[in-house]
Amino acid sequence: MLTYCGLVIAPIYNLCTLIVVWLSLKAGCSRDAANTVLKAMRFMIITMLTVIQTSLASKGVYVKFSTRNVDIPTDIRTVYTRLSLEPSLDRVICCSACFKLYLDASTVPQYCQWRRSSRARKCNTLLVQSRVTHDGPKFIPQSLTPIQPFESWLRFFLSRPIIEDALHQTFASFHNAPNVDRMRSTHDSPMWRSFRDYLQSAYSLIFGLYIDWYNPFSNKIAGKVNSCGAIVLFCLNLPLSLQFLPENVFTFTITPGPQAPDLWTIRHIIERLVQMILLMSPPGRLLPTSRHEAGVRVTTRGGPVVADLQAARKVAGQLSHSAGMFCGYCNCHHDDIEELDCRRWRLRNGATVRIQAEQWERLPTLKEKEALAKQTGVRWTPLYMLPYWNPVDYMILGFMHNFLEGNLQFQLRVLWGIGRTKEALARLTQLNADDSTSQFSENQSNASSSRAPSERHSQSGLTDNMDFMDVDLDVPIAAQEDGSRTPTQGSFFPDDDDEDDLQYLPSDIASAFTFRKDHLSAVRLCLQDVLLPTWVQRPPCNLGEKSHGKLKAHELLILFSTIFPLIIPELWSRGTQHEIGMLSSFCDLVRSTHFVSSYSTSNDDADSYTTCYVRYRQSLSQLFPGFKSTPNHHYAMHNGDLMKLWGPLPFLSEFFGERLNGDLARFKKNQRNQDMELTMLRQMCRRSRLDAYLQDRSTQDPMIQEFTSILAQDKVSLHESNDPLNSAQIAKILSEGESLDGNHYTLLLQYLNSSEELYQSAMQTIPQPRGTRILPTAAKSLRHVIFDNRTYSLHAVKEGNSHIQFYIPGDPVQRVETGRIERIWQLPLETMRTFFLVRQHHALTPAQSQFSPFSFEPCTHLQAKLVNADPGLYIHIIEPKHVITHLVVYKRPRGAYRIPADTLAISWALNRDENRADII
């Protein structure tokens, strides 16, 4: 152990370097700033030791001090190396036009030789340029792409005890767990059970693929325009609490900008990833782990692809929205998109799709490929190199983009007209005029720029011949004499770069329904006044105005699942016949949202989702004359089958990837655009390894644990230890507590004794035998308490945190009620226990219930109800284990709903049936 004058100083050095690493990787400090802080830290330590030395000398103790003993580096990169935070990254020569990778730098041609087909022309983009130096000619790559080696990352991944323990836990539960009707994770799903033959050990790993593109400059409209792509693998063997943490996912590469790859060029990057996975296929390779330093045989397998619709088409070889055979799950033609009888669809079969893709790949000309793809809706992708990959079952429809940002946003902006501007209406109407080319028209400039070479790689006097890649040698070149990089509208390729979803609006829909101004004002008032728990972000109160920008997926989910159900029934339940129809349609949409966003599901739930969603789609054609379904509407018809196959869809959604993209975009680029992708990938890997370092050391070192808690700005969370309290600890806690009211004391005593925990009252005068448990008369009174990252407060302190849904303790059928928290106590019994005093909400009288729309169809399934605003009579003592969820509450005045009393509209839809131990 490193000491100085008898002082243990190694932990001080460690904490000093950790804080600087945190500033660099988490707080965004530049390298120069981090180096300056390191030097300052070193100076402070030297000064401190000098003061100690001087103080000891004054007492007659003389020591010799040397600054060389202060082992704090002055360069942050040295710290990265010492803490093993530096990842192993390769930089591969990459064509700036077609993204072709050249792994062997010694054999790279000067110009790219790739062809789209055997009879197409070469890419012919400059790869390396010769420069004359004092040491002779030197070849400079024009574009380098960073790649993280898979095997190197696996060594880091398996070196962590927490990971290896989790893998063994999953393996043991997989072979011992029975089949369950209600699926609460991917591990409960039929698809996971289908991997039984492969999962022969805890080290048989299955990885899902996530891919998405983002703007590294984080700007939407003005400024630099760029598109980089994150390609990530996540291990399905891990429990949900670990699966999507940044330190536990493998970031393979960041695709270079400024343009994103198209369906042709993405294959080069995906092919390299597939090759890495295949190298670890059974029988696998020996890799050292935390338990097996000599090595254990590890195998890997590719699993589901989780992506938005645009990325899914590129990676999985599907066609675009405007294609005839647009759906990757069935053979529904675009002309039959209004068909709502699922039994009349011909679902795709994975084996048949594979055959069609291989046929497409073998065709020698682009014209033949185009014809076959139009016929089958299938193209080849490197994922077919994985012999087990199923192009139908392994494609996960991202419900975040499809359902939340797709269908819910369509309902809000297009059908209801909230946020629909005249400019958007004109654009959408124009798009609808020609459905077959709508996506191309909207994104023509993007499609053009995506094929142009990057500015940072272009050289004066050189011309990229990317145009010729679109030219089949069987087709006369004169067909493209205009020299434009934009393909013709009749071409097969314009569909390659369309947006995530296709949402068009015929002009007659705009005149069919527009939210009344008074109704919109009521909705905005609700958004302003509704009581939300502090962990829920409030959607913009000026909903529909341009100033709040685009709504995020989680805002749309909160709006439709919890807030709109508290105000829409009040507006429409007693309105016109059309408004009553709108309410019924809305209720079906909300119920579908509840099913698709739930953290648990079953086959019955999946069927109920499909029933509600079909009914919702049927209502659209009746309520909005001239309405035409969008591809997003059709895609969501397959969510029921995906739920039956994979379990709850939120566990295989894009939310974690969107957070990852945000982190990547926030890294400083140091104004080095040519190294931007390398900087982002390296910083992300460093940050992930820092998180892993802190997490692993926290379990071994209490000092690191406390230090990590400070850096993470963790709130003090409720932690009820099972360790028994000794008499001294109990006495100290009681001395700091407050005396309990007699009624409250009696309630606590009754609650404890009802659960077979026999306590005697301290009020009794009869002597009790030795060992009798006596309930203390004092308790620690709290205003707030935090558990499961949720804050629960007294009603008088923070009303939004006080309304809860809970199980009634001891009820034989686990009856559920709602109420508000009026007291929070902590009592030192055998262990420290926390108790809530909850006043149950005052239910409506039978006469009042006749006016509540939540008492009747179609509003009975909105997970909401009306209660009287005045306090109820029933009081319950509960513990945190009885709490189900927070409530969303909207206070309604006397006369609302024609009820002559103040009421509360409450929703418990924040409860998505999540297992609190496995929250993502």
Buried (B, 14 or more C-beta within 10 A) or exposed (E): EEEBBEEEBEBBBBBBBBBBBBBBBBEEBEEEBBBBBBBEBBEEBBEEBEEBBEEBEEEEEEEEBEEEBBEBBEEBBBBBEBBEBBBEBEBBBBBBBBBBBBEEEEEBEEBBBBBBBEBBBBBBBBBBBEEEEEEEEEEEBBBBBBBBBBBEBBBBBBBBBBBBEBBBBBBEEBEEEEEEEBBBBBBBBEBBEEBEEEBEBBBBBBBBBBBBBBBBBEEEEEEEBBBBBBBBBBBBBBBBEBBBBBBBBBBBBBBBBBBBBBBBBBBBBBBBBBEBBBEBBEEBBEBBBBEBEEEBBBBBBBBBBBBBBBBBBBBBBBBBBBBBBBBBBBBBBBEEBBBBEBEEBEEBBBEBBBEBBEBBBEBBBBBBBBBBBEEBBBBBBBBBBBEEBBBBBBBBBBBBBBBBBBBBBBBBBBBBBBBBEEEBBEBBBBBBEEBEBBBBBBBBEBBBBBBBBBEBBBEEEEEBBBBBBBBBBEBEEEEBEEEEBBBEEEBBBBBBBBBBBBBBBBBEBBEBBBBEEEBBEBBBEBBEEBBBBEBBEEBBBEBBEEEBEEBBBBBBBBBBBBBBBBBBBBBBBBBEEEBBBBBBBBBBBBBBBBBBBBBBBBBEBBBBBBBBBBBBBBBBBEBBEBBBBBBBBBBBBBBBBBBBBBBBBBBBBBBBBBEBBEBBBEBBBEEEBEBBBBBBBBBBBBBBBBBBBBBBBBEEBEEBBEBBBEBEEEEEEBEBEEEEBEEEEBEEBBEEBEEBEEEBBBBBBEBBBEEEEEBBEBEEEEEEEEEEEEBBBBBBBBEBBBBBEBBBBBBEEBBBBBBBBBBBBEEEEEEBBBBBBBBBBBBBBEEBBBBBBBBBBBBBEEEBBEBBBBBEEBBBBBBBBBBBBEBBEEBBBBBBEBBBBBBBBBBBEEEBBEBEBBBBBBBBBBBBBBEEEBEB
